Amino acid sequence: MATFTARRSEPEVLSPARATPREIKALSDLDDQRTLRYYETVVGFFRSNSSRPDNPARAIRAALMEALVYYYPIAGRLREDGAGRLVVDCTAEGVVFVEAYVDARLEEFGEPLLPPYPCVEELLCDVGDTRAVLGKPLLFMQVTRLKCGGFVLGFHICHNLADGFGMAQFIKAIADIARGEAEPTILPVWDRDLLTARSIAPIARSYPVYESPVNDLGSTARDMMLSTPPRSMVARYFLFGPREVSTLRDRIPAGHPARSATIFELVTAVMWRCRTVALGYEAGQRVRLMVTMNARGRWNNHTPIPWGYYGNAHVSPIAEATVGELCRQPLAETVELVRDTKRRMTKERMQSMVQTVASLREWPPSDMDKVYEVSDVRWMAVNVLKFGWAELAGGGIPLAGDLTSKLGSDHVWCMNENGEVSTVVSMLLPRLAMERFKEEIALWLSGKDEEKNLTLMSSL
């Protein structure tokens, strides 16, 4: 793998291009989760065309300052009120911006462009402690120019302010203005009271899946995922192209409803099973799958989220089973369990989750013992970031920055070596568990007549 060193400018603090309201803004209960007190990390690789500006970084810098006029809370600072709740103090103190240069061409980052990206930390500026968010800039952005004319956009953004959709919306606003639009094509909406417990009808009881799990065997053995520090784990990425997906789908009987499952549902079912086996849980213990769903989706026709809302609007239905049940049942049943979990996200369950978060200010309501969290962020790369003079070549959420938040898996859009639309899935596991996981995945992807191993990326 190639190595690069970025030549960085001194960090600048950029304020909105014009005066903005000086006020205090409350966050929603979904925003104000302790588990979201960190900076999410995103990188995007761009291929520039002949009409590009002389200096793409300077163009993005100017567009960022203009975008902050509309998204002015991002230029503020997080504080705690008297009750310990987070609020945004809209001070216009600004965000951090760094311009950098790497003496490399876009193709040197990999063909096809797939994670892990070489020297990804060189494409990101220093945020300090990624779990300390109070009184600090809420966005740290670095634009790294390449010698081919392309560039890499890398940033850390405080998750309390925005979810994945909101982050993409804000970066889209920057791209819109850099492309020449007079204002963002999607104007921001705050309205954080929509997802606050006091604004919804009380729920008499929590749904059982939102309560602390109880392991049937009463084992006191700690989850290896909790006892192993993330920095001591091994990161791998697994590529699922059309061939791999077809192999998995062929393991479901013809005519079974699970044959129509989405790629996300199918791959998640297999990854959950392989991860459970790899971590050596006992047969009678209960394991959970937590699926992050966007509340802006078509399924949510009961609590409409306004167009332009950029706060945290993700809900997390949970599936659970004993280890023995999960690993012995046919794949089709696991796929159906994943599908049913998504379908059962009702208005009542959504309200129950908001109220649970409001009372505990965390999600899930217990620790992450034997929980596998999965997010589908493939949509972030498609038709979102259009600079006009630059085309998105790839990117996503790298296994960089805060690793504690990356113990689950992100499904990211990519193109494989044949130019086919594919999905790459991250996985962070203790070293011995990763070796077992690779063996389990290879078994699922072995064909009837010959073994078809899953494409396995190198470690970070």
Buried (B, 14 or more C-beta within 10 A) or exposed (E): EEEBEBEBBEBEEBBBBEEBEEEEBBBBBBBBBBBBBBBBBBBBBBBBEEEBBEEBBEBBBBBBBBBBBBBBBBBBBBBEEEEEBBBBBBBBBBBBBBBBBBEBEBBBBBEBBBBBBBBBBBBBBEBEEBEEBEEBBBBBBBBBBBEEBBBBBBBBBBBBBBBBBBBBBBBBBBBBBBBEBEEBBBEBBBBBEBBBBEEBEEBEEBBEBBEEBEBEEEEEEEBBBEEBEBEEBBBBBBBBBEBBBEBBBEBBEEEBEBBEBEBBBBBBBBBBBBBBBBBEBEEBBBBBBBBBBBBBBEBBEEBEBEEBBBBBBBBBBBBBBBBBBBBEBEBBBBBBBBBEBBEEBBEEBBBBBBBBBBEBBBBBBBEBBBBBBBBBBBBBBEEBBBBBBBBBBBBBBBBBBBBBBBBBBBBBBBBBEEEEEBBBBBBBBBEBBBEBBBEBBBEBBBEEEEEBEBBEBEEB
